[in-house]
Amino acid sequence: MRLLLPLMFGLAGTAILVWLGLWQMQRLDWKEAVLADMEAQMTGAPVAVPADPDPGADRYLPVQASGTIGAEEILVQASLKAVGPGYRVIAPFDLGARRILIDRGFIRQTDRDRPRPAVQATVTGNLHWPDEVDGFTPDPEGRLWFARDVPAMAAELGTDPVLLVVRRTDEAPLAVTPLPVDTAGIPNNHLQYAVTWFLLAIVWAGMTAFFAAQARRNRESEST
């Protein structure tokens, strides 16, 4: 009886850890399906910007548009591993009948004050409504923001609350480097978590077996 309760505890713990590992494998399958669906949406054939895009149904919609990219801009703090700190450049994009926001891409910190005059361009990209609202107060006077808050940026630049993130542009010369529109920045650590839970289950089971063997040897030594 003295051995029964610890054994039950050890087996229950092992079972729970294995279940957590299996659950993470299920989450991995789910996440990979979500990312595959997003990639399919992002890389489809581009269409014209919808008249009334829906933030849910049209998120990541590939679009192509021609118009004038304005010189007025918002700089959003950003960082690239291979480059270092810098900014995303958000500007108004005049399509003639309407104005929307355009995320032109990335510039280095040293290029912050370099002039970027208005330019005619045809761009291909994706509609996006990033969930980046934070508690920091933007500095409109210094053109420095800390998140791509689409409604707030639209109000600041006098555009519709629609953001086109550039993939390709025919601007020449290229004043801003477009950033990839893909799922690479979306974390998917479920396999790592699953391996961790399975390893903990092995350790837990090993400790349970060691404890049971030690208890049996103690009992045998007491009986002799």
Phi and psi in degrees as a GROMACS rama.xvg file:
@    title "Ramachandran Plot"
@    xaxis  label "Phi"
@    yaxis  label "Psi"
@TYPE xy
-62.7812  -28.2297  ARG-2
-88.9442  -21.4153  LEU-3
-64.2192  -48.1131  LEU-4
-62.8753  -47.1093  LEU-5
-61.1203  -37.5612  PRO-6
-64.7409  -42.7458  LEU-7
-62.1765  -41.5098  MET-8
-62.6661  -43.8592  PHE-9
-65.374  -43.6689  GLY-10
-66.639  -39.8147  LEU-11
-63.98  -42.5227  ALA-12
-62.6808  -42.4541  GLY-13
-61.8512  -44.297  THR-14
-62.1238  -41.2686  ALA-15
-64.3851  -42.3643  ILE-16
-66.1068  -39.9393  LEU-17
-63.9684  -41.1191  VAL-18
-61.9345  -40.7526  TRP-19
-63.478  -38.59  LEU-20
-64.4526  -43.073  GLY-21
-65.0715  -37.1739  LEU-22
-63.4983  -39.8918  TRP-23
-67.0253  -33.0851  GLN-24
-65.8923  -38.5217  MET-25
-64.1316  -41.5238  GLN-26
-63.0354  -35.2708  ARG-27
-62.8878  -45.8074  LEU-28
-60.257  -42.8309  ASP-29
-62.705  -45.9001  TRP-30
-66.1392  -39.842  LYS-31
-64.9062  -36.1662  GLU-32
-66.485  -40.8816  ALA-33
-62.9883  -45.4411  VAL-34
-65.7661  -38.1552  LEU-35
-64.2105  -39.3855  ALA-36
-65.5758  -41.0149  ASP-37
-63.3227  -43.3799  MET-38
-61.2343  -41.0801  GLU-39
-62.7105  -39.9458  ALA-40
-67.1145  -40.6049  GLN-41
-69.0044  -33.3338  MET-42
-103.611  12.8773  THR-43
-70.1647  176.19  GLY-44
-66.8557  130.761  ALA-45
-69.4425  147.324  PRO-46
-125.019  175.257  VAL-47
-69.5918  153.655  ALA-48
-62.4661  123.567  VAL-49
-60.517  151.401  PRO-50
-64.7256  -35.9682  ALA-51
-138.464  73.3017  ASP-52
-65.4747  146.167  PRO-53
-101.744  125.74  ASP-54
-59.2495  -22.0392  PRO-55
-91.2275  -56.5635  GLY-56
-70.3687  -30.3714  ALA-57
-105.299  11.5934  ASP-58
-62.7435  129.004  ARG-59
74.3093  9.10658  TYR-60
-58.8716  125.304  LEU-61
-72.1765  129.954  PRO-62
-136.413  161.402  VAL-63
-134.125  137.97  GLN-64
-151.426  152.577  ALA-65
-122.817  142.34  SER-66
173.365  -159.807  GLY-67
-110.544  121.235  THR-68
-84.7721  120.643  ILE-69
-74.007  160.913  GLY-70
-80.1346  -24.9617  ALA-71
-68.6545  138.401  GLU-72
-151.562  162.512  GLU-73
-117.748  134.099  ILE-74
-104.866  124.182  LEU-75
-109.028  124.068  VAL-76
-56.6339  135.701  GLN-77
-152.89  171.418  ALA-78
-152.022  138.366  SER-79
-115.396  135.878  LEU-80
-57.226  -43.7331  LYS-81
-80.436  -12.5702  ALA-82
-116.621  -43.1654  VAL-83
112.888  -163.845  GLY-84
-71.0728  152.637  PRO-85
-175.624  -147.576  GLY-86
-144.931  147.295  TYR-87
-84.0972  140.225  ARG-88
-104.905  115.714  VAL-89
-108.894  129.212  ILE-90
-139.043  163  ALA-91
-75.1977  144.588  PRO-92
-124.757  107.162  PHE-93
-87.4868  112.718  ASP-94
-94.9781  5.08018  LEU-95
102.366  -67.9255  GLY-96
-85.599  -13.3759  ALA-97
-158.695  163.404  ARG-98
-120.478  131.88  ARG-99
-125.578  176.373  ILE-100
-89.9753  147.429  LEU-101
-131.183  129.443  ILE-102
-92.3676  102.515  ASP-103
-75.4322  -23.4269  ARG-104
130.238  -145.608  GLY-105
-118.665  140.684  PHE-106
-128.403  153.581  ILE-107
-73.0223  161.033  ARG-108
-57.0867  -36.6613  GLN-109
-68.644  -16.4518  THR-110
-97.3379  8.89027  ASP-111
-56.5214  -44.7702  ARG-112
-95.0678  6.72118  ASP-113
-72.3102  134.516  ARG-114
-63.2174  138.675  PRO-115
-129.15  86.1189  ARG-116
-68.4625  164.019  PRO-117
-58.8869  145.909  ALA-118
-147.981  141.779  VAL-119
-80.4087  137.192  GLN-120
-156.933  151.825  ALA-121
-110.919  123.29  THR-122
-124.181  151.657  VAL-123
-120.249  133.884  THR-124
-167.449  -155.385  GLY-125
-133.758  140.866  ASN-126
-72.5791  144.459  LEU-127
-153.738  145.396  HIS-128
-127.111  75.9934  TRP-129
-63.826  141.386  PRO-130
-91.7251  75.6519  ASP-131
-122.311  18.1647  GLU-132
-65.4483  131.024  VAL-133
-133.075  -175.985  ASP-134
-86.8894  -1.71472  GLY-135
-80.1715  145.32  PHE-136
-89.3698  122.603  THR-137
-66.0888  157.797  PRO-138
-113.485  80.6605  ASP-139
-56.9231  -35.6005  PRO-140
-64.1596  -36.1611  GLU-141
-93.7284  6.01906  GLY-142
61.378  19.4835  ARG-143
-109.718  123.226  LEU-144
-122.426  166.028  TRP-145
-118.828  -1.59421  PHE-146
-157.901  151.128  ALA-147
-86.4022  78.3807  ARG-148
-86.3463  97.9884  ASP-149
-58.3438  -50.1895  VAL-150
-59.3476  -42.3197  PRO-151
-67.6277  -41.9936  ALA-152
-66.0772  -38.3489  MET-153
-62.7234  -41.2444  ALA-154
-64.934  -38.2342  ALA-155
-67.3853  -39.7816  GLU-156
-100.19  -0.845503  LEU-157
69.3835  48.2586  GLY-158
-127.722  172.416  THR-159
-67.9986  151.236  ASP-160
-78.701  60.5527  PRO-161
-130.514  128.665  VAL-162
-116.147  124.711  LEU-163
-104.689  119.023  LEU-164
-94.8829  120.742  VAL-165
-72.7693  134.322  VAL-166
-103.504  -45.2421  ARG-167
-139.421  148.449  ARG-168
-146.519  149.557  THR-169
-95.7057  15.8575  ASP-170
-59.2295  142.013  GLU-171
-147.041  119.97  ALA-172
-75.6137  164.731  PRO-173
-82.1341  114.341  LEU-174
-86.5381  -24.8725  ALA-175
-135.12  141.027  VAL-176
-88.9035  114.685  THR-177
-60.464  145.048  PRO-178
-99.5484  147.208  LEU-179
-59.6826  139.677  PRO-180
-104.512  97.0533  VAL-181
-153.906  -172.165  ASP-182
-98.693  9.35458  THR-183
-60.9088  -31.4268  ALA-184
-86.7728  0.711951  GLY-185
-90.3218  120.238  ILE-186
-66.1353  140.906  PRO-187
-142.669  83.0289  ASN-188
-104.707  16.6342  ASN-189
-65.3751  -34.3994  HIS-190
-64.5415  -42.9024  LEU-191
-60.4519  -43.538  GLN-192
-63.7827  -41.203  TYR-193
-61.8194  -45.7573  ALA-194
-60.4128  -40.1156  VAL-195
-61.4069  -46.8506  THR-196
-63.9648  -39.9942  TRP-197
-66.1011  -39.8554  PHE-198
-65.1499  -40.422  LEU-199
-63.7423  -36.0305  LEU-200
-63.911  -41.0567  ALA-201
-63.6466  -44.7077  ILE-202
-62.6069  -45.1567  VAL-203
-60.6872  -45.1716  TRP-204
-63.7748  -39.9983  ALA-205
-63.6306  -42.1259  GLY-206
-65.1154  -37.6488  MET-207
-64.3501  -44.196  THR-208
-63.6569  -41.4032  ALA-209
-63.4432  -43.2895  PHE-210
-62.7454  -41.9067  PHE-211
-65.1442  -42.2522  ALA-212
-65.7095  -40.0256  ALA-213
-66.0637  -41.7216  GLN-214
-64.5893  -37.5268  ALA-215
-66.5551  -41.6983  ARG-216
-63.8475  -39.9261  ARG-217
-62.3611  -40.9438  ASN-218
-66.6768  -39.7318  ARG-219
-66.7363  -37.3576  GLU-220
-69.5744  -31.6198  SER-221
-70.7913  -29.863  GLU-222
-83.4364  -10.4266  SER-223
